[in-house]
Amino acid sequence: MSELDILGLIATGFSTSSFMPQIWRTWKTRDVSGISLSTYVILTIALALWLLYGILKGDVPLIVANTIMIVFSSVIAAMKIVFEKR
């Protein structure tokens, strides 16, 4: 693994962890009033395209980052759908 890949994985750690405060707050409060479902749907589609790009390039940091962020953005979107019905 190159130094550039290591830098990419460090960036992955920071960018993917940025989703955790939103996930945690939403889970604790069940308040989804400030969350835009369309934003998270568009973001998830964009991340899926970046994942495909990373796979085609064989870029490990892109693959790891986008896989994790797809899961996290999907979790937020799912909470928006589930908690909004309550």
C-alpha positions as CSV (number, residue, x, y, z in Angstrom):
1,M,0.0,0.0,0.0
2,S,1.4,3.4,-1.0
3,E,1.7,6.5,1.2
4,L,-1.0,8.0,-1.0
5,D,-3.4,5.1,-0.2
6,I,-2.6,5.6,3.5
7,L,-3.5,9.3,3.2
8,G,-6.7,8.3,1.4
9,L,-7.6,5.8,4.2
10,I,-7.0,8.5,6.8
11,A,-9.3,10.9,4.9
12,T,-11.8,8.0,4.8
13,G,-11.8,7.7,8.5
14,F,-12.5,11.4,9.0
15,S,-15.2,11.7,6.2
16,T,-17.1,8.6,7.2
17,S,-17.0,9.4,10.9
18,S,-18.7,12.7,10.1
19,F,-22.0,10.8,9.6
20,M,-21.9,9.4,13.2
21,P,-23.1,12.5,15.1
22,Q,-26.2,12.7,12.8
23,I,-26.9,9.0,13.1
24,W,-26.5,9.1,16.9
25,R,-28.6,12.3,17.4
26,T,-31.4,11.0,15.2
27,W,-31.5,7.6,16.9
28,K,-31.6,9.2,20.3
29,T,-34.2,11.9,19.7
30,R,-36.2,10.3,16.8
31,D,-36.4,13.9,15.5
32,V,-36.1,13.9,11.7
33,S,-37.7,17.2,11.1
34,G,-34.4,18.8,10.0
35,I,-33.4,16.0,7.7
36,S,-34.1,16.2,4.0
37,L,-34.9,12.7,2.5
38,S,-34.2,13.9,-1.0
39,T,-30.7,15.1,0.0
40,Y,-29.8,11.7,1.4
41,V,-31.3,9.8,-1.6
42,I,-29.3,12.0,-4.0
43,L,-26.2,11.6,-1.8
44,T,-26.6,7.8,-1.7
45,I,-26.9,7.6,-5.5
46,A,-23.8,9.8,-5.8
47,L,-21.8,7.6,-3.4
48,A,-22.9,4.5,-5.3
49,L,-21.5,6.0,-8.5
50,W,-18.3,6.9,-6.7
51,L,-18.1,3.4,-5.4
52,L,-18.5,2.0,-8.9
53,Y,-15.8,4.4,-10.1
54,G,-13.5,3.2,-7.3
55,I,-14.1,-0.4,-8.1
56,L,-13.4,0.2,-11.8
57,K,-10.1,2.0,-10.9
58,G,-9.2,-0.5,-8.2
59,D,-8.8,2.4,-5.7
60,V,-9.1,0.9,-2.2
61,P,-9.6,4.2,-0.3
62,L,-12.5,5.1,-2.6
63,I,-14.0,1.7,-2.3
64,V,-13.8,1.6,1.5
65,A,-15.0,5.2,2.0
66,N,-18.0,5.0,-0.3
67,T,-19.1,1.6,0.9
68,I,-19.2,2.9,4.5
69,M,-20.8,6.2,3.6
70,I,-23.5,4.4,1.5
71,V,-24.4,2.4,4.6
72,F,-24.4,5.5,6.8
73,S,-26.4,7.7,4.4
74,S,-28.9,4.8,3.9
75,V,-29.3,4.5,7.7
76,I,-30.1,8.2,8.0
77,A,-32.6,8.0,5.1
78,A,-34.2,4.9,6.6
79,M,-34.6,6.7,10.0
80,K,-36.1,9.6,8.2
81,I,-38.7,7.3,6.6
82,V,-39.4,5.3,9.8
83,F,-39.4,8.0,12.4
84,E,-41.4,10.5,10.3
85,K,-44.4,8.1,10.3
86,R,-44.6,8.1,14.1
